[in-house]
Amino acid sequence: MFQLNPVLAGDTTTIGSLGLCSVLLMRDTRYPWLILVPAIPGLVEIGDLDRDDRIRLMDETDTVAKALSRLFTPDKINIGALGNIVRQLHVHIVARNQGDPAWPGPVWGHSAAEDYSTTALNTRVAEMRETLNMSSAAPAN
């Protein structure tokens, strides 16, 4: 049975599901940052997915990247599946802009996250659900 890694669960809020992947919002107001987690137990590497699910992961990654681009008009979209700390397969999709706190370096490990206020979190989740055409009934944590 699929279970979200506790570190990911603690750092994120659930937006919903695109089919293969759960869509999570990284709770750091400095960066528009979503994480996709294929809802299949035991995955560590993208190569652990069968061919059809690898294609679905890439399609869902593209969907999220385009949504972030529409909402935030970033200078660059960063996409990465690191897994050095959290081994559960997950893909970071981050909208970056020149002048953001970590620019031009990576956001991972740059500095402590700055969490959303309750109002800002609810607003960000709602705008992402709308942009991704997800039901507002999708669970949030």
Backbone as a printed PyTorch tensor [residue, N CA C, xyz], in Angstrom:
tensor([[[  0.8390,  -1.1780,   0.0000],
         [  0.0000,   0.0000,   0.0000],
         [  0.8920,   1.2530,   0.0000]],

        [[  0.5510,   2.2330,  -0.8340],
         [  1.3360,   3.4580,  -0.9510],
         [  1.1890,   4.3230,   0.2920]],

        [[  2.3340,   4.8240,   0.7810],
         [  2.3490,   5.7970,   1.8690],
         [  3.3760,   6.8650,   1.5360]],

        [[  2.9950,   8.1130,   1.7450],
         [  3.9060,   9.2240,   1.5110],
         [  4.9800,   9.2410,   2.5850]],

        [[  6.2120,   9.4410,   2.1580],
         [  7.3330,   9.5410,   3.0900],
         [  7.0350,  10.6290,   4.1280]],

        [[  7.3050,  10.3680,   5.4150],
         [  6.9950,  11.3400,   6.4700],
         [  7.7030,  12.6920,   6.3080]],

        [[  8.9160,  12.6990,   5.7580],
         [  9.6100,  13.9710,   5.5390],
         [  8.8650,  14.7970,   4.5000]],

        [[  8.4640,  14.1620,   3.3940],
         [  7.6880,  14.8740,   2.3820],
         [  6.3600,  15.3540,   2.9640]],

        [[  5.7130,  14.5000,   3.7210],
         [  4.4290,  14.8780,   4.3250],
         [  4.6090,  16.0800,   5.2530]],

        [[  5.7040,  16.1350,   5.9710],
         [  5.9400,  17.2250,   6.9080],
         [  6.3140,  18.5420,   6.2540]],

        [[  6.8690,  18.4840,   5.0410],
         [  7.3380,  19.6950,   4.3560],
         [  6.3480,  20.2450,   3.3410]],

        [[  5.2440,  19.5360,   3.1210],
         [  4.3550,  19.8840,   2.0170],
         [  2.8910,  19.8970,   2.4370]],

        [[  2.0760,  20.3970,   1.5320],
         [  0.6190,  20.3200,   1.6380],
         [  0.1130,  19.6620,   0.3620]],

        [[ -0.8160,  18.7480,   0.4820],
         [ -1.3560,  18.0530,  -0.6770],
         [ -2.3020,  18.9620,  -1.4530]],

        [[ -2.0840,  19.0080,  -2.7550],
         [ -2.9750,  19.7520,  -3.6420],
         [ -4.0080,  18.8140,  -4.2430]],

        [[ -3.5880,  17.6250,  -4.6490],
         [ -4.5100,  16.6620,  -5.2550],
         [ -3.7370,  15.6020,  -6.0170]],

        [[ -4.3910,  15.0260,  -7.0230],
         [ -3.7900,  13.9670,  -7.8220],
         [ -4.0120,  14.2450,  -9.2950]],

        [[ -2.9870,  13.9390, -10.0810],
         [ -3.1090,  14.0490, -11.5350],
         [ -3.3670,  12.6970, -12.1840]],

        [[ -3.4370,  11.6560, -11.4310],
         [ -3.6360,  10.3070, -11.9560],
         [ -2.5630,   9.3980, -11.3960]],

        [[ -1.3790,   9.4720, -11.9490],
         [ -0.2560,   8.6960, -11.4240],
         [  0.2740,   9.3200, -10.1410]],

        [[  0.3930,  10.6330, -10.1320],
         [  1.1100,  11.3270,  -9.0630],
         [  0.2150,  12.1390,  -8.1470]],

        [[  0.5890,  12.1190,  -6.8800],
         [  0.0820,  13.1060,  -5.9340],
         [  0.8480,  14.3930,  -6.1890]],

        [[  0.1370,  15.5170,  -6.1160],
         [  0.7520,  16.8270,  -6.3090],
         [  0.8270,  17.4920,  -4.9440]],

        [[  2.0430,  17.8610,  -4.5630],
         [  2.2850,  18.4610,  -3.2570],
         [  2.8600,  19.8590,  -3.4360]],

        [[  2.4790,  20.7610,  -2.5580],
         [  3.0370,  22.1080,  -2.5160],
         [  4.1050,  22.1470,  -1.4370]],

        [[  5.3240,  22.4930,  -1.8100],
         [  6.3860,  22.6890,  -0.8240],
         [  6.0550,  23.9490,  -0.0370]],

        [[  6.0910,  23.8250,   1.2670],
         [  5.7120,  24.9620,   2.1020],
         [  6.9110,  25.8980,   2.2940]],

        [[  7.1840,  26.6490,   1.2300],
         [  8.2360,  27.6690,   1.2340],
         [  7.7540,  28.8030,   0.3380]],

        [[  7.3680,  29.9090,   0.9470],
         [  6.7600,  31.0200,   0.2040],
         [  7.7020,  31.6760,  -0.7930]],

        [[  8.9820,  31.4330,  -0.6810],
         [  9.9410,  32.1130,  -1.5470],
         [  9.9590,  31.5890,  -2.9710]],

        [[  9.4570,  30.3690,  -3.1540],
         [  9.5110,  29.7440,  -4.4750],
         [  8.1800,  29.0600,  -4.7820]],

        [[  7.6080,  29.2770,  -5.9620],
         [  6.4940,  28.4340,  -6.4000],
         [  7.0690,  27.0320,  -6.6780]],

        [[  6.7390,  26.0670,  -5.7990],
         [  7.4820,  24.8030,  -5.7820],
         [  6.4930,  23.6670,  -5.5450]],

        [[  6.3300,  22.8300,  -6.5560],
         [  5.4670,  21.6570,  -6.4440],
         [  6.3130,  20.3990,  -6.5310]],

        [[  5.7830,  19.3440,  -5.9450],
         [  6.4550,  18.0440,  -5.9510],
         [  5.4490,  16.9990,  -6.4220]],

        [[  5.8730,  16.1640,  -7.3540],
         [  5.0620,  15.0390,  -7.8190],
         [  5.6040,  13.7590,  -7.2000]],

        [[  4.6840,  12.9530,  -6.6580],
         [  5.0690,  11.6680,  -6.0830],
         [  4.1880,  10.5890,  -6.7050]],

        [[  4.7630,   9.7080,  -7.5360],
         [  3.9620,   8.6110,  -8.0680],
         [  3.4070,   7.7650,  -6.9150]],

        [[  2.1160,   7.5290,  -6.9440],
         [  1.4360,   6.8270,  -5.8450],
         [  1.5520,   5.3140,  -6.0190]],

        [[  2.7890,   4.8510,  -6.1020],
         [  3.0970,   3.4280,  -6.2390],
         [  4.1330,   3.1060,  -5.1660]],

        [[  3.8850,   2.1020,  -4.3360],
         [  4.8370,   1.7960,  -3.2700],
         [  6.1800,   1.2990,  -3.7960]],

        [[  7.2420,   1.6380,  -3.0360],
         [  8.5600,   1.0620,  -3.2660],
         [  9.4050,   1.7060,  -4.3400]],

        [[  8.9720,   2.8110,  -4.9310],
         [  9.7480,   3.4330,  -5.9990],
         [ 10.8730,   4.2880,  -5.4270]],

        [[ 12.0470,   4.1770,  -6.0380],
         [ 13.1880,   5.0090,  -5.6700],
         [ 13.6720,   5.7970,  -6.8880]],

        [[ 13.7830,   5.1540,  -8.0080],
         [ 14.3020,   5.7740,  -9.2300],
         [ 13.2180,   5.8240, -10.2970]],

        [[ 13.3410,   6.7840, -11.2220],
         [ 12.3950,   6.8780, -12.3320],
         [ 12.3730,   5.5610, -13.1000]],

        [[ 13.5250,   4.9230, -13.2200],
         [ 13.6090,   3.6320, -13.9100],
         [ 12.8640,   2.5080, -13.2220]],

        [[ 12.4180,   2.7130, -11.9790],
         [ 11.5990,   1.7080, -11.2940],
         [ 10.1740,   1.6720, -11.8400]],

        [[  9.7680,   2.7240, -12.5540],
         [  8.4430,   2.7670, -13.1750],
         [  8.4570,   1.9610, -14.4660]],

        [[  7.3340,   1.3580, -14.8130],
         [  7.2740,   0.7210, -16.1250],
         [  7.1850,   1.8220, -17.1890]],

        [[  7.3570,   1.4430, -18.4410],
         [  7.4410,   2.4230, -19.5240],
         [  6.2270,   3.3420, -19.5660]],

        [[  5.0320,   2.7940, -19.4630],
         [  3.8200,   3.6130, -19.5290],
         [  3.7720,   4.6230, -18.3870]],

        [[  4.1630,   4.2000, -17.1910],
         [  4.1530,   5.1280, -16.0600],
         [  5.2750,   6.1600, -16.1490]],

        [[  6.4130,   5.8050, -16.7650],
         [  7.4540,   6.8150, -16.9930],
         [  6.9330,   7.9080, -17.9170]],

        [[  6.2000,   7.5020, -18.9430],
         [  5.6100,   8.4790, -19.8670],
         [  4.5750,   9.3290, -19.1330]],

        [[  3.7400,   8.6950, -18.3120],
         [  2.7470,   9.4480, -17.5280],
         [  3.4340,  10.4370, -16.5860]],

        [[  4.5300,  10.0200, -15.9410],
         [  5.2670,  10.9240, -15.0590],
         [  5.7840,  12.1370, -15.8330]],

        [[  6.3310,  11.9110, -17.0100],
         [  6.8350,  13.0290, -17.8110],
         [  5.6790,  13.9420, -18.2440]],

        [[  4.5470,  13.3570, -18.6280],
         [  3.3870,  14.1590, -19.0120],
         [  2.8700,  14.9820, -17.8320]],

        [[  2.8110,  14.3700, -16.6490],
         [  2.3330,  15.0920, -15.4720],
         [  3.3370,  16.1700, -15.0560]],

        [[  4.6280,  15.8920, -15.2010],
         [  5.6540,  16.9000, -14.9350],
         [  5.4690,  18.0870, -15.8640]],

        [[  5.2260,  17.8230, -17.1250],
         [  5.0010,  18.8870, -18.1010],
         [  3.7500,  19.6920, -17.7540]],

        [[  2.6860,  19.0180, -17.3440],
         [  1.4510,  19.7000, -16.9500],
         [  1.7110,  20.6710, -15.8040]],

        [[  2.4330,  20.2270, -14.7950],
         [  2.7240,  21.0680, -13.6350],
         [  3.6640,  22.2150, -14.0220]],

        [[  4.6850,  21.9330, -14.8200],
         [  5.6110,  22.9900, -15.2530],
         [  4.8660,  24.0720, -16.0230]],

        [[  3.9580,  23.6780, -16.9080],
         [  3.1890,  24.6640, -17.6740],
         [  2.2540,  25.4650, -16.7710]],

        [[  1.6740,  24.8150, -15.7680],
         [  0.8020,  25.5310, -14.8260],
         [  1.6040,  26.5730, -14.0500]],

        [[  2.7810,  26.1950, -13.5700],
         [  3.6270,  27.1520, -12.8580],
         [  4.0410,  28.3030, -13.7760]],

        [[  4.3330,  27.9990, -15.0230],
         [  4.7100,  29.0430, -15.9790],
         [  3.5670,  30.0190, -16.2230]],

        [[  2.3490,  29.4950, -16.3530],
         [  1.1830,  30.3680, -16.5650],
         [  0.9520,  31.2800, -15.3680]],

        [[  1.0720,  30.7220, -14.1760],
         [  0.7770,  31.4990, -12.9690],
         [  1.8740,  32.4870, -12.5980]],

        [[  3.1210,  32.1400, -12.8160],
         [  4.2190,  32.9160, -12.2420],
         [  5.1970,  33.5020, -13.2560]],

        [[  5.0490,  33.1960, -14.5430],
         [  5.9660,  33.6610, -15.5920],
         [  7.4330,  33.6890, -15.1320]],

        [[  7.9520,  32.5410, -14.7530],
         [  9.3300,  32.4800, -14.2400],
         [ 10.3560,  32.6540, -15.3540]],

        [[ 11.5750,  32.9510, -14.9330],
         [ 12.6950,  32.9740, -15.8660],
         [ 13.1230,  31.5610, -16.2440]],

        [[ 12.9060,  30.6150, -15.3400],
         [ 13.3350,  29.2220, -15.5620],
         [ 12.5040,  28.2920, -14.6970]],

        [[ 12.1870,  27.1290, -15.2200],
         [ 11.5710,  26.0600, -14.4370],
         [ 12.6600,  25.0310, -14.1520]],

        [[ 12.8960,  24.7560, -12.8680],
         [ 13.8560,  23.7120, -12.4810],
         [ 13.0840,  22.4370, -12.1790]],

        [[ 13.5510,  21.3280, -12.7210],
         [ 12.9330,  20.0210, -12.4990],
         [ 14.0290,  19.0720, -12.0420]],

        [[ 13.7780,  18.3810, -10.9250],
         [ 14.7950,  17.4670, -10.4400],
         [ 14.2250,  16.3530,  -9.5950]],

        [[ 14.8480,  15.1950,  -9.6930],
         [ 14.5170,  14.0380,  -8.8600],
         [ 15.8070,  13.6310,  -8.1610]],

        [[ 16.0430,  14.2080,  -6.9900],
         [ 17.3180,  13.9940,  -6.3080],
         [ 17.3180,  12.7190,  -5.4780]],

        [[ 16.5160,  12.6880,  -4.4360],
         [ 16.3920,  11.4920,  -3.6210],
         [ 17.5540,  11.1930,  -2.7110]],

        [[ 18.4460,  12.1480,  -2.4780],
         [ 19.5810,  11.8900,  -1.5960],
         [ 19.1720,  11.8270,  -0.1290]],

        [[ 18.1580,  12.5690,   0.2440],
         [ 17.6740,  12.5690,   1.6290],
         [ 16.4060,  11.7320,   1.7460]],

        [[ 15.4370,  11.9880,   0.8680],
         [ 14.1900,  11.2070,   0.8300],
         [ 14.2850,  10.2820,  -0.3690]],

        [[ 14.3900,   8.9990,  -0.1020],
         [ 14.5900,   8.0400,  -1.1910],
         [ 13.3370,   7.7500,  -1.9920]],

        [[ 12.1610,   7.9800,  -1.4170],
         [ 10.9190,   7.7540,  -2.1610],
         [ 10.9460,   8.6170,  -3.4240]],

        [[ 10.6390,   8.0040,  -4.5710],
         [ 10.6630,   8.7420,  -5.8290],
         [  9.7340,   9.9470,  -5.7570]],

        [[ 10.3080,  11.1200,  -6.0240],
         [  9.5390,  12.3560,  -6.0920],
         [ 10.2740,  13.3160,  -7.0130]],

        [[  9.5090,  14.1570,  -7.6920],
         [ 10.0630,  15.0900,  -8.6660],
         [  9.7120,  16.5070,  -8.2330]],

        [[ 10.7460,  17.3290,  -8.0530],
         [ 10.5710,  18.7360,  -7.7110],
         [ 10.3890,  19.5340,  -9.0000]],

        [[  9.4400,  20.4600,  -8.9830],
         [  9.2270,  21.3740, -10.1050],
         [  9.1330,  22.7690,  -9.4880]],

        [[ 10.1280,  23.5940,  -9.7780],
         [ 10.2620,  24.8830,  -9.1020],
         [ 10.3240,  26.0060, -10.1330]],

        [[  9.4570,  27.0070,  -9.9600],
         [  9.4950,  28.2050, -10.8090],
         [ 10.5320,  29.1530, -10.2250]],

        [[ 11.5360,  29.5040, -11.0210],
         [ 12.6430,  30.3310, -10.5440],
         [ 12.6640,  31.6670, -11.2620]],

        [[ 13.1190,  32.6720, -10.5380],
         [ 13.2810,  34.0020, -11.1010],
         [ 14.6140,  34.5830, -10.6670]],

        [[ 15.2420,  35.3330, -11.5630],
         [ 16.4600,  36.0390, -11.1900],
         [ 16.1430,  36.9020,  -9.9830]],

        [[ 17.0000,  36.8500,  -9.0100],
         [ 16.7770,  37.6280,  -7.8080],
         [ 16.0750,  36.8730,  -6.6950]],

        [[ 15.6020,  35.6320,  -6.9590],
         [ 15.0500,  34.8720,  -5.8350],
         [ 16.2020,  34.5310,  -4.8910]],

        [[ 15.9110,  34.1770,  -3.6440],
         [ 16.9830,  34.0330,  -2.6470],
         [ 18.1120,  33.0750,  -3.0160]],

        [[ 17.8470,  32.0660,  -3.8160],
         [ 18.8890,  31.0900,  -4.1530],
         [ 19.4870,  31.3060,  -5.5400]],

        [[ 18.9480,  32.2340,  -6.3180],
         [ 19.3910,  32.4250,  -7.7060],
         [ 20.8770,  32.7640,  -7.7510]],

        [[ 21.6520,  32.2010,  -8.6550],
         [ 21.2940,  31.2350,  -9.6830],
         [ 21.5060,  29.7960,  -9.2420]],

        [[ 21.8140,  29.5760,  -7.9860],
         [ 22.0680,  28.2290,  -7.4860],
         [ 20.7820,  27.4540,  -7.2520]],

        [[ 20.9150,  26.2230,  -6.7990],
         [ 19.7370,  25.3900,  -6.5240],
         [ 19.0250,  25.8330,  -5.2450]],

        [[ 17.7220,  25.5590,  -5.1870],
         [ 16.9440,  25.8830,  -3.9870],
         [ 17.1650,  24.8530,  -2.8900]],

        [[ 17.5250,  23.6310,  -3.2750],
         [ 17.6910,  22.5570,  -2.3100],
         [ 18.8290,  22.8640,  -1.3610]],

        [[ 18.5320,  22.9210,  -0.0740],
         [ 19.5510,  23.1370,   0.9330],
         [ 20.0760,  24.5580,   1.0100]],

        [[ 19.4600,  25.4940,   0.3100],
         [ 19.9440,  26.8740,   0.3060],
         [ 19.8220,  27.5210,   1.6780]],

        [[ 18.6510,  27.4340,   2.2730],
         [ 18.3830,  28.0400,   3.5730],
         [ 17.0520,  27.5010,   4.0820]],

        [[ 16.7210,  27.8490,   5.3060],
         [ 15.4860,  27.3410,   5.9100],
         [ 14.2650,  27.8570,   5.1420]],

        [[ 13.2860,  26.9780,   4.9890],
         [ 12.0370,  27.3440,   4.3130],
         [ 11.2960,  28.4070,   5.1100]],

        [[ 10.5500,  29.2320,   4.3880],
         [  9.6780,  30.2290,   4.9990],
         [  8.2480,  29.7930,   4.7420]],

        [[  7.5730,  29.3010,   5.7780],
         [  6.2410,  28.7080,   5.6410],
         [  5.1940,  29.7600,   5.2990]],

        [[  4.1310,  29.2900,   4.6860],
         [  2.9850,  30.1290,   4.3360],
         [  2.1530,  30.4340,   5.5750]],

        [[  1.5210,  31.6070,   5.5910],
         [  0.4560,  31.8430,   6.5560],
         [ -0.7190,  30.9630,   6.1250]],

        [[ -1.6660,  30.7480,   7.0130],
         [ -2.8330,  29.9160,   6.6720],
         [ -3.5640,  30.4800,   5.4670]],

        [[ -3.7760,  31.7840,   5.4460],
         [ -4.4910,  32.4160,   4.3300],
         [ -3.7200,  32.2650,   3.0300]],

        [[ -2.4260,  32.5380,   3.0580],
         [ -1.6040,  32.4230,   1.8490],
         [ -1.5370,  30.9790,   1.3600]],

        [[ -1.4590,  30.0330,   2.2900],
         [ -1.4330,  28.6190,   1.9170],
         [ -2.7330,  28.2240,   1.2320]],

        [[ -3.8600,  28.6010,   1.8120],
         [ -5.1550,  28.2730,   1.2120],
         [ -5.3040,  28.9020,  -0.1710]],

        [[ -4.8160,  30.1290,  -0.3300],
         [ -4.8780,  30.8100,  -1.6230],
         [ -4.0210,  30.0890,  -2.6520]],

        [[ -2.7800,  29.7460,  -2.2690],
         [ -1.8750,  29.0600,  -3.2020],
         [ -2.4290,  27.6980,  -3.6110]],

        [[ -2.9530,  26.9300,  -2.6500],
         [ -3.5270,  25.6180,  -2.9680],
         [ -4.7090,  25.7840,  -3.9170]],

        [[ -5.5850,  26.7370,  -3.6500],
         [ -6.7560,  26.9540,  -4.5040],
         [ -6.3460,  27.3530,  -5.9180]],

        [[ -5.3600,  28.2500,  -6.0540],
         [ -4.9520,  28.6740,  -7.3920],
         [ -4.2850,  27.5330,  -8.1480]],

        [[ -3.5360,  26.6800,  -7.4540],
         [ -2.9220,  25.5410,  -8.1280],
         [ -3.9820,  24.5260,  -8.5460]],

        [[ -4.9520,  24.2560,  -7.6710],
         [ -6.0310,  23.3200,  -8.0420],
         [ -6.7910,  23.8360,  -9.2520]],

        [[ -7.0790,  25.1270,  -9.2690],
         [ -7.8090,  25.6980, -10.4000],
         [ -6.9900,  25.6020, -11.6820]],

        [[ -5.7270,  25.9710, -11.6150],
         [ -4.8680,  25.9420, -12.7960],
         [ -4.6600,  24.5230, -13.3080]],

        [[ -4.6140,  23.5610, -12.3970],
         [ -4.4270,  22.1590, -12.7820],
         [ -5.7550,  21.4390, -13.0180]],

        [[ -6.8680,  22.1720, -12.9500],
         [ -8.2050,  21.6060, -13.1530],
         [ -8.4970,  20.4570, -12.2070]],

        [[ -8.1760,  20.6620, -10.9330],
         [ -8.4280,  19.6580,  -9.9120],
         [ -9.6570,  20.0780,  -9.1280]],

        [[-10.3360,  19.0980,  -8.5790],
         [-11.4940,  19.3650,  -7.7420],
         [-11.0650,  20.0760,  -6.4710]],

        [[-11.8870,  21.0180,  -6.0250],
         [-11.6180,  21.6890,  -4.7550],
         [-11.8340,  20.7480,  -3.5770]],

        [[-12.4110,  19.5820,  -3.8500],
         [-12.6350,  18.5980,  -2.7940],
         [-11.3880,  17.7560,  -2.5340]],

        [[-10.3170,  17.9960,  -3.3020],
         [ -9.0880,  17.2310,  -3.0760],
         [ -8.5660,  17.4910,  -1.6810]],

        [[ -8.0450,  16.4680,  -1.0210],
         [ -7.6300,  16.6300,   0.3730],
         [ -6.4110,  17.5320,   0.5110]],

        [[ -6.4070,  18.3220,   1.5510],
         [ -5.2290,  19.1140,   1.9060],
         [ -4.7580,  18.6440,   3.2640]],

        [[ -3.4710,  18.6760,   3.5130],
         [ -2.9530,  18.3050,   4.8350],
         [ -2.2470,  19.4750,   5.4500]]])
